[in-house]
């Protein structure tokens, strides 16, 4: 399966917002719709953790640490997956990865760095 490509990371002050985008080049609509998508993050010295996930059926799950602050969504027309991050905290600083799972296979993007600080 093709590798996802993340974008939208950067430096933001505490309390600020960022929106991450995940795209898979040349993905067709049926494949996009049938994929389970996830956003993960890994901070220095920590294990990679799942932040949010959206199943192909539309169910969404969030880590407790981001509930009420992060929103994951899909755009079927543009075939993109988003992670809207609001009320960012310094502990949200990490490399954020997009994960795509379908038909027993999965693919990871290379990640985008989010830094929350002054």
Secondary structure, 3 states (H helix, E strand, C coil): CCCEEEECCEEECCCCCEEEEEEECCCCHHHHHCCEEEEEEECCCCCCEEEEEECCCCCEEECCCCCCCEEEEEECCCCEEEEEECCCCHHHCEEEEEEEEECCEEEECCCEEEEECC
